[in-house]
Amino acid sequence: MPDEKNAEKSKKRKSQPAPVAAERPSRAEAEDAVRVLLRWAGDDPSREGLIDTPARVTRAYEEFFAGYAVDPREILSRTFSEVDGYDEMIVLKDIRFESYCEHHMVPIIGRAHVAYLPEHRVVGISKLARLVDAFAKRLQIQEKMTAQIADTLNEVLQPKGVGVILEAAHQCMSTRGVHKAGVEMVTSRMLGTFRTDPSTRREFLAIVGNSAVMSVPNS
Ligand SMILES: [Zn+2]
């Protein structure tokens, strides 16, 4: 049963507005900017195959960066307190995400593993996936995104502990620069019992089941 009181309380807690550019350009301005980049790449924006590209790219950006319009705290605001005494770890693993490197604006594709040890309240499991998306669909660096997911979960649900691990491939590493494909970056943030209790952390890592992350330091 939904706990109205807790939902109310979460709403009252200071909300975290999505960062919004001071002045959002018009769609026409955004399309013009794409034309400039096409010319910068060395092509002709007026040739047939590229005529509709600026409009398509602008629409694609609305999908890529949909997270700016989402309040991550709002996603977690509806909690459930009747869990029949369930006090074990809740883990959602292998949540695929698509994000965008804030240095090169190219994709970061990866998987998130999100866990918490509830104190009293739990959220619907799909909310954890939506929380990941709210931060992924923005310009990001993986370290910041890992911390944002863990900190928001911790602040809103106030569980006994939170563990978040992200494993991702960065296209700015595979398609440019050092050109190293097949390399994944692993980041983690452990809070509460996930930080202080080695057995909790071990349980989480065993469930996630990736030997590569077994040695993740207590960060
Ligand atoms: Zn990059």
Boltz pocket constraint, residues with backbone or C-beta under 6 A from the ligand:
constraints:
  - pocket:
      binder: B
      contacts: [[A, 101], [A, 102], [A, 103], [A, 104], [A, 105], [A, 170], [A, 172], [A, 173]]
      max_distance: 6.0
